[in-house]
Amino acid sequence: MDAAAWDERYRGTELVWSAAPNRFVEQELAALRPAGRAVDLAAGEGRNAVWLAERGWQVDAVDFSTVALEKAERLATERGVRLHTVRTDLMAWSPSEAAYGLALIAYLHLPWQQMEHVLRQAARAVGPGGTLLLVGHDTANLRHGHGGPQDPRVLYTAEQVASLWRPYADIVRAETVERPVTGADGRHIALDALVRAVRM
C-alpha cells in the first residue's frame, strides 16, 4: 500500500490499532534506560512512539502517512508528551550516523530488498551500545499462524533480520514468538519474528 492508501485507512477510524504499545515492544524495552534519542520507523498512529516518549526518550516518529502522524501528534498531546514527527518514505530516509540510542521497527513489511535497505539504515542510525528492535509478522505465520500479510514476498524470519544486523550488532534475541489474537471468530495465535540487538 502506498501513502495515499494508508492515509485513507487511517482516516476511516479513530485508531486502527490500540493506543497501548505492542506487547513485545513493551516487554523488550520496559527495562531499558532511556538514552537520549529514539526513532520509531513506520510509526503509524504513534502508539509505540508515545509510549517511548512517556518513558523519557526523545522520539522521532517516521512514517509516510500524514493522517497517521497527525493522529500520533494528537495521542502524544493527550498523554502529555512530545513527539517529533517526520513524514517521509523510508526508502528516502537517511539518518545521521549514530544519531540514536534506540531504533524500533514494528510491523513494517516491504519486499526484502527494500526491507534490507531500511534495516541497514536503522543499524547505521544507532550509536555504539544502542538498541535495535524489530517485531513483525513471521514467514511461518502464513501457514501456521493467524492474520497478517498474505504475500510471502513481504514476510521475513527472525534469522533473516539477525543475519543482516550481525555485521553491525550483537544479537541478543532472534526467534519466532507467539502472539494471542482475539477476533470475532474466537482466539488465535499469530507468529511474529522478534530480533533485538545491541550496536557494536
MOLINQUI-V326609 format. One record per pair of residues at least 24 apart in sequence whose ideal C-beta (glycine too) atoms are under 6 Angstrom apart, sorted by the first residue. I is the first residue (numbers start at 1). GAP is how many residues later the second one is. D is the distance in Angstrom with one decimal. If there is no record, write none. Layout:
BEGIN
[[I:GAP:D] [I:GAP:D]]
END
This chain:
BEGIN
[[3:61:4.2] [3:62:5.7] [6:59:4.2] [7:58:5.2] [7:60:4.4] [10:55:5.7] [10:57:4.2] [10:58:4.7] [11:56:5.0] [15:30:5.8] [17:30:5.8] [19:28:5.6] [21:26:5.6] [21:27:5.0] [21:30:3.9] [22:26:6.0] [22:84:5.4] [24:111:4.7] [24:170:5.6] [25:81:6.0] [28:105:5.7] [28:168:5.5] [35:66:3.5] [36:65:4.8] [37:63:4.8] [38:62:5.9] [38:64:4.0] [39:61:5.0] [39:64:5.2] [40:64:4.8] [41:64:4.9] [42:66:4.1] [44:24:4.9] [45:26:4.5] [45:27:5.5] [46:26:2.7] [46:29:5.2] [48:58:5.6] [49:34:5.6] [50:25:5.2] [50:26:5.1] [50:29:5.5] [53:28:3.9] [53:30:5.9] [54:27:5.5] [59:24:5.4] [60:24:4.9] [60:26:5.6] [61:24:5.0] [62:24:4.5] [64:25:4.8] [90:28:5.0] [95:30:3.8] [97:27:5.6] [98:29:3.6] [99:26:5.5] [100:25:5.2] [100:26:5.3] [101:29:4.5] [102:28:6.0] [102:29:4.8] [103:29:5.3] [104:29:5.2] [105:29:4.5] [106:29:5.0] [107:29:5.3] [109:40:5.2] [109:45:4.1] [110:44:6.0] [111:42:5.4] [119:45:5.1] [123:42:5.8] [123:45:4.0] [126:73:4.5] [128:71:5.6] [130:69:4.6] [132:37:5.8] [132:65:4.4] [133:63:5.1] [134:27:5.4] [134:61:4.6] [135:57:5.7] [135:59:5.3] [136:57:5.3] [138:38:5.0] [138:53:4.5] [138:54:5.5] [138:55:4.2] [140:36:5.9] [140:51:4.9] [141:49:5.8] [141:50:4.2] [145:45:4.7] [145:46:3.7] [146:35:5.4] [146:42:3.6] [146:44:4.9] [147:34:6.0] [147:43:5.5] [157:36:5.7] [158:35:4.2] [158:37:5.1] [161:34:4.5] [162:33:5.2] [165:32:5.0] [169:28:3.7] [169:29:5.8] [169:30:4.9] [169:31:5.7] [170:28:5.0] [171:26:5.1] [172:24:4.5] [172:25:6.0]]
END
